[in-house]
Amino acid sequence: MKQSMNIPALNKLQIFTHQLENGKQLLYAPLSGCVVEAEGDEVALLEQKALGKVEDDVITALCDSEATVSRVAYPDTITELTILLNQRCNFSCSYCYSANGRDNKEIDLEQLMKIIDWFVSPERGAELELVFSGGGDPMLSFGLLRQGVEYAVKKSDDCGVKLNIGVVTNGSTLLDEQIEFVKKYNIGLVVSFDIIESVHNKQRSHYSIVSATISKLCDKGVSFGIRSTITPLNVTLQEQMVEELHHKFPLVKSAAFECVLNKDLFATEKELEQFYINFEEHLFAAQALGESYGITIGNTIINNIDNCKERACLGKLVATPYGYITACSRISSHKEQYFDKFVYGEISKEKIVINKERIDDLMSKTVESYSDCSSCIAKWHCSGGCRLARHSLPTGYFECYCRFMRRMVVRTLLNKINE
């Protein structure tokens, strides 16, 4: 399918098109939020006017920017810190991105306190986010987690900063003590759960334990989210996943379905292309079904339609168990393949050390750096794509990823038109 008309003058004005199956063009100006279906000759006329710099009310309206483009943030201004407490995990997930880094290492308590001290300050922002994730599973280092949370809360109270705390866990070790701790500190809990028993057991294991934990969280009135990883095994089962939530966990009213990022699951580009096609079809069907049950099925790509960004990842501050600081929460250990491409600092005994040259290089690539993004309708939402995807996917695979992102954006825009 033809992706867009050749309209370089309109593209320079941040106006884009995508050819629809009905033969019309989807005309979209993300910075103004305008999106309409138009005939090809109408778009061609606008292009001629843009080339000649002829004043036109339609072009003026399309260029009337209402959106704020989110810009790259640097370590001293990033308002979210992710701490990977350990490299330990009691699961062996088939799609795990950090399996190569597995060991028993925990972050040192001194390093934990030092990074929290450095991060939590009114100069950084009036409201900050602190997330404990993996690495391994943070609940396997509950004593360390407790110390970190209590210290961070005291520090934020002392300096007048609002601190939102989150924990991502596989849900297999949540005892009553831990659940009460989550409630006490109003921690935003996310449980990784693939919902269908046979799928969860094959991809993650311990379904019965995790499902019992989810039921217990519901019974105790704990607010939490579910994150499901969609792989070739369950990509066509997303509607069934919604049915399972509705019938087995009726108090759960939201879940996020996210695409796996692991090229090893796909032997060929054709397999990956078909996976993405299936994901799109079944995700939107699952969303519609969920809406009928009062369940919100979220997805990062769809959520990004509400934001314009100059880079897919605007900057991350991630502390690893070995005391390094990286730009990606999926990079947790020096044993992992792309560690050297994402590490930019460390927590030393004396201070937090940031390699300015390294971080400048990491953040230098924005959506404007990629020529293949210049005419793409997804430009300001895909924002050049995930940097890890650019590193880890071969060229043909990454092109599949680009087409997928474009289709997802187009479909979401069409849904907005039809609302």
N, C-alpha and C positions, 0 to 999 in steps of 0.2 A: 504494500500500500504506500502511495506517495505520502511523505510525511508533511511537507509544507510547500508553499509556493516560493519562488525565488523573489524575495522582496527585501533586498539589502537595505534600502532606504528606511523602510518601516522597521526592520530589525534594529537599526541604529537608534530608532526612537523607542525601542523596547516594546514593539508590537509584533506578534507572531501569529502564524497560522498552522493548521493541521487539517489535511483533507479527510473528510468524513465519508462513511460508506454510502451516504445518500448523495454524494457528489459535491456537497457544499463544503465551504471552508469554515473551520472553527477559528474565529478571529479573537485573539486574546491579548490584552494589555495588562500584565500582572501588576504593574506599579500603580495602575489606576483601579484595578479590580474589574474592569469591563470585559465581558465575554459574551459573544453573540455568534450565531450562525450567519454566514454571508455567502453570496454567490461569488464565484471566482472573478467575474468581470468587475464586480464592485471592489474587491480587494485590489485588482490590477489598477483601477482608477485611483485608489488611495495611494498606491505605490508611485504612480506617475506624479501625483500632486506632491508627495513627499520628496521625490527626486528634484522637482522644480521648486521646492520650498514655497508652494502655493498655499495660502491660508485656507484652512478647511475646518468647519465646525466639528466634523467627526474626528479628525486627527487631533484637534485641540482637546476634545473630550477624552480620547484615548490616552493622551499624554498628560492629562490632569492628574498628577501623582497624588494618591492618598496614602499609599503604603510607605512604611519606613523600612528601608533595607537594613537588615541586621548585619553588622560588620564584625570582622575578626576581633576576638578578644585575646589578650595576652595574660601571662600568669599572674600579674599583679592586679588584674581587673576581672578575671574569671570569677563568677559568683557561685560555681558549683565545684565541690571537691569530692572525688570518688576515692575511697580508701579500700584497697584490696587487702584484707586483713591477713590472708593466708593463701597457700597453694594446696591446701588439703581439701579433698572431696570424697564423699562416700558413694558417689555415683560414678558411672563411666559412660557418659552420654555419647551416642554415636556421632553427633555433630559438634562436639565440644571444640571450641576454638583455642582453649588453653591447656589441652591434655598434655602437650609436650613439656609443660612447665611443672607438672605435678611433683610435689615433695611435701615434707612436713614443715616447711618454713612458715613462720609467722612474723609479722612486722614487729620490731622491737618496741616495747612500751615507750621508751624514750623518744624514738622516732615518731611514734603515733602522736604523742603529746606535742612534739615540736611542730609537726605539720599542721595540727589543729590550731596551735598558738599563732602560727604564721598566717593561717587562712582566716580565722574568725577575728575580724576587726571592722569597726565602723567605716574606716577608710575604703575598704573593699566594697561595702554596700550595706544598706539598711536591712536587707533580707538576703539570706544565704541558704544554699542547699548543701547538705552533707549526706553522701550516700555510701553505705557499706555494701560491698559486692564481692564477686569473685573474678579472677583468681580461682580459689576454691570456694567453699561455702562459709560465709561469715559466722553462721550459727555454730560451726564446729570450733570456733574460738570465742565462745560466749563470754567468758571472763574478760577477755581483751575487748570485746565489743562493749560490754557493760562499762568498763573503765573509760573507753573512748567517748561513749555517748554522755556519760555523767560529766566528764571533763569538758566536753564541748558545750553542753547545756549551761554549766556554771560560767564558762568563759563568755558565752553569748549574753547571759543575763548580766554579768558584770559590766560588759561594754555596751549594752543596750542594742544588741543586734537580734533581729528575729531569725531563728535558725530552724529550718525544716529538715528533718532527718528521715532518711529512707534506708531500708534494708532489702536486698534481693537474696532469696534463699530457695533451695530446692524443696523446703517444707517437710523434710523427713525427721528433723530433730527438734521440733518445736514442742517443748514440754510446757506444762502449766506455768512454771516460773518464767520462762521466756515470753510466753504470751502475755502475762501480766506486766512484764517489763515493757513490751511493745505498747500496751495500753497506757501505762503510766506516762511514757514520754511521747505519746501520740505519734509513734513512728509510722511512716508510710511503708507498709509491708507489701512486697511483690513476691508471689510464689510462682516459680517456673513449673508449669503443669501442662501436659499435653492432652489431658481431658479424657480421651478414649482409652480404656484400660489396656487393650492389646497393643496400641501404639505407644502409650507411655511406658509400658513394661519393656517393649523392644528398644525404644530410643533412650529411655532414662532409667527405668527400673523402680521398684518399690511403690507401685500404684496404690496398693491398699493402705500403706502408711500415709502417703501424701493426701489421698482422698479423705482419710479420717481426720487429718490435720485441718483440711479445708472445712469440713463439717464442724469441727470444734471451733474454729475461728468464727464461723457464722453463728454458732450457738452462743458464743461469748460476746457477740456484738463487736468484734474487731473489724475495723475497716481495712480492706486489703485489695490488691489487684492480682489478676492472673495473667501471666505471659506465656503464650504457647508458641513454640517454634514450628513453623510449617516446613516440611521436608517432602521429598517424593513419596514417602510412606503415607502421609496424611493430607496431601495437597488437595485431593478430590473429596476429602471427608470433612471439610470445614462446616458444612451445613449439619452434619451429624454431630460435630463437636458442640454446636449451639443447642441441638436437641438434648445432648447429654447434660449440658449445663442447666437447661430449663427443667429437666425431669429429675436429675440427681442432686443438683445444688441450686434449688429455687431461690435462695437468698443472694446468690451471686448475680449481680446485674451488669457487670462489665468484664471484658477480657481483651487483651491485645493479641492479635495474630500477626506474627512477624516472620518474614522470609528468612530461611537459612542462608548463611553466606559461607559456603564450603565447596570449592570447586571439585573436591575429591568425590563428591556424591554424584557427579555427572560425568559419564564417560566421554560424551561428545557435546559439541555446541548445540546440536539438534535436541538432545535430551534436556539441556538447560532451557532452551527456547520454549519447548513444550511445557516444562515445569512452570515457567513464568506465565504462559498463557493459561494454564490450569489454575494457577494461584489467583490471577485476576478474576477469572470467571467465578470461581467458588468463593472467593472472599466477598465479592459484592453480593452474591446470593446469600451468604451467611449473614452479612450485615442486614439485609432485608428481612431475613427470617428472625434474626435477633430483635429487630425493631418491633416485630409483631408480638414478641414475648416480653418486651420491656428490657431487653439486654443490649447494651452498647458494645459492638465489636469494633475496637480501635485498630489503627495501623499507622505507623510513623509516616509512611509516604503520603497517605491521605491527609493526615494531620498537618503536614507541611504545606498544604495548599493555602492555609491561612497565614503563612509567613513567607516573606521574601528574604533570602539570605545570599550573601556574596560567596559563601562557602558552605558545603554540606555540614561540616563540623566546624563551628566557629571558634573552637579552642577548648581543649579539655585539660584538666588538672587531675592526674591520676597517680596516687601513691601506691607503690607495689610492696609486697612483703619484704623484698630485699632493700627497700629504701630508695628505689629509683623513682623518678617522676617521668611519666610518659604522656603522650597526647592521645592515647586511645585506651579505653577501658578493656578492650579485647586483647591488649598486649600487657601481660602481667609478669613475664619472666625473661631473663636473658637467654634462656634455653629455646625461646620461640624464634621462628624464622625471621620475622620482620621487626624484632625488638630494636635493632640498631637504627632503624628508619624512624622510630617514634619516640625514643628516649631523649629527654632534653634537660634533665636535672637530677639531683639527688638530695637526700636528707642526710647531711653530714652531722658530726657531733657538735660542730660549732654553729651551723646555720643551714638554711635552705639555699642550695646552690643551683642557679638557673644558668644554663649555657645560652646566652643571648643570641649568639650567632646561629646556634642550632635551632632555636625556636623561631627566629626570623626566617630561616630557610624553610622550616616546616610550614609556616603560615603564609608563605609568599604566594602560593598557588591559590588563586580564587577562580570563580567561574569565568572571569574575563580572560584567564590564562589559556583556556582551551578553545581552539578554533571551532571544534565540532559542537560547541555549546551555543555559538553566537546566533544561530537561527532557530534554535530548538524551543518549542513551546513550553518545555519543562524547565527552561534555563534557571529561573529564579527560585524554583522549588526543589529540584534535584540538586541545583547549585554546584554542578561539576562532579557530583557523585562522591560516594564514600572513598576516602583516600586509601583505606585498607583494601577496598575492592579494586581500586586502580593498581595497587601493588600485587595483589594475590591472584587476580583473574587474568589469564592470557588474553590477548587482544580480541580474538573472536568471542570469547566468553563475555568480555566487558561490553562488547557491542550488543550482545543479547541483553545484558543488564541495562544499557542505555535505552534500548527499544522498550523494554519492560517499564522503566520509569516513565517514559513518554506516554505509553498507553495508560498507565495508572493515572497520570495527571489529566490526560484528555477525558478519561471516563469520569473522573471526579468532577471536572468542570461541566461536563454534560449533565451530570446529576444535579449540579447547582442550577443549571438553566431550567431543568424540568421540575425543580421544587416549587 
